[in-house]
């Protein structure tokens, strides 16, 4: 019943066979019950998927919501007791996220300078009688941390720094020993999390909840 970019969920209802037998005995209402279950899936599954992701990853809900989902009607079919109706597949898109979506600290580079000065080449001081070296107070040291995997607070490599780029404040790492080039620190995309550690949990949540909704609509149709 559920799908995403790059893969699909397997949704199995534990008592699905019993429900199918009930539908087979119904003269009317079987197709309505299935269609209403599909509608429930479209509206409720994003919450189940978000819950499954957050059980394994430290990502914020806004990032999950921003990646989708987009409902695709007619992308697949549901077959129950000979009744077939168009189902919906939920497609999640999105680029890899930065540590800002995983409880990054600090959120911005701390202001101020270290109290202990260091010696650096003196090209920044006057050369007419000035010293060939200069003593400066370097910026305060800090370590960028984030919780990518829930329960595991990770520290990023020394030299990871926070700076503004295109209106956003992001963590960066230098590619080499020079000041440039630099790359923004990336983590995982929402589709990768869905198909990763959270996949089994999401499938279980969807299966359990969609079965409850299916049972509800079957009972309603039998009244």
N, C-alpha and C positions, 0 to 999 in steps of 0.2 A: 504493500500500500504506500510505502514512503520511499522517496528517492532523494538524491542530492547530486550535485555536480561531481562526476567521477566515481559514482557507485550507487548502491541501493541498500536499503535496509531489508532484512528478512523479518516479517511480522507473522508470528504464529500464535493463534489463540488456543489456549489449553483445552477449552471446552467448545471449540469452534465446530466440531463435528456434531455435537448435541444441538447447537444452535442451528446448524444447517438442516438437521432433521426436522426441527420445529418449522423452519421456513418452508421445507418441502411439503409439509402438511397444511400450510396456510393457503387458502384459496386466493386471498388478496393480501396486499400489504407487504409482501416479501421484498419487492423491489424498493418500496418506500423506506423500509427499515434499513436496507443497505445504503441507499442514497443519503439518508440522514446520518448514518455512521460515517460515511465518507465526508460529509459536511462537517461533522464533529472533528474528524481528523484534521481537516484543513485549518480549523480555527483553534484547536486545542494542542495539536502536536508541537507547534513552536515552543510552547511552555514546557512540554515534556522533554524536548530536545535540549532546551536551555538548562533545565534542571540536571539532565544527564551530564552535560559538559561541565557544569560547575561542581559536580561531585568529584571530578578528577583534575580540573584545571583551575588556576586562580584568576581566570579572565573575568572582566566585568560584564554585566548583562548588556550594557549599551553596545559593546563590540559584537556580541552575538546577534543582537537585534539588527545592527547595521549591515550584517552580512546577508540578510534575507529574512525569511525565506520568500521565494516567489512560487505561488501555486500554479501548477501546470495542469489544466483540465484535459482530460482525454489522453494523458501521457501513458496510462496503463489501464487495465480493467480488473474489476473484482468479480470473481465467479463464485457463487454460492448456490448450491442445489439447482444448477441449471440456469440461474438468473445471472445475467451479466450487466453491469452498469459501468459507466465511465468513472474512474477514480481520479485522485489527485496526487501528484508527486510534488514534494517540496524541494526546491532547489536552492542551495546556499552558495553564495559567491563571496569573494573577498580576497584581498591581498594578505600577505603575511603581516601580522600585527607587530607593534613595537612593545617594549617593556612597559610603556605608559598604560597599557590595557591590563597589566598584571600586577597592580599594586606597587608600582615602582617607587623606590625611595632613594635619594630625595627626589622630589618632583622637579626641582630646579637646582642649578648649581648654587651652593652656599656663597653668600657674599662675604667680604672681609678677606684678610690676609693672615698668613701664619706669623707668629711673633718672632720666630727664628729666621734671620736673614741668611741668604745664600749668596755665594760669589758667582758672578757671571761676567762674560767678556764685556768690556766697557765701551762698546760702540755707541751706547745710548747716552754717554756722558760727554761733556765738552773735551776736545782733544788738546786745547791750548793749556797745557799744564795739568790737565786732569789725569786721573788714574787710568791705567790700561784695563782695569777691572771695575766692576760696580757691585755694590751690595744691595740686594733687593729682598723684599718680603714676598714670597710666592703665594699664590692663591691657596686657600684652605684645602686640605686634602679631604676627599670623600670617596666612598665606595658605592657604586650603583648596585642596588639589589632589587629583586623582583620574585614573585611566586608564580612560576610557569606551571609547575606541577603542584597541585594542592598539597600542603603540608611540607613542602620543601622550599625554604627561602634560599634563593641562590644569589651568590655574589658574582658580579661580572669581572672580567680580567682587569688587572691594574691598567690604568691609562684610559679606561672608558670614561667619557666625560659627557656632560649635558650642555647642549647649546640650542639656540633658536635657529630654525630653518623654515622658510616659507610660512611664517606665522605660527609654527608649532615648535614646542620645546621637546627635543628628542635626545636620547642617548646616542653617542657616536663612538666609533673605534677607528684608530688610524690603521691603515693597511701596512705601513712600514715604520721606520724610525723618524721619517720627516713629518712635518706638521700636516701635510696633505700627501695623497688623497685620504679622505675619510668616508666611512660608510655608516649609515644609521643601523643600529642594532635591531635585528628582526628576530621574530620568534616563530609562531605558527599561525596558520590561517584557520578560520572557523571550520571549513571543510576538512582540513587535516585533523582537527580535534575530533570532529564527528566520526571520522573513519579510524581514529587512533584509539587511545586508551578508553575513550568514552563510548565506543561503538556498542559493546555488549550491554552496558547499562542503559543506553538509549533504546536499543531494541527491546529490552525487557520492560522498560517503562511504557513504551508505545503498545507493546503486545498486551500488557495487563490492563492498561487504561482503555484501549480501543475495544477490548473484549467486554468490559463493563458497559461501554456506550452501546455496543452492538446488542448485548443482552437487554439493555433498557429499551432500545427501539423495537426489538422483536416483541417484547412484552407489551409495549404500547400498541403495536400493530395487531396483536392477538385479541385485544379487548373488543 
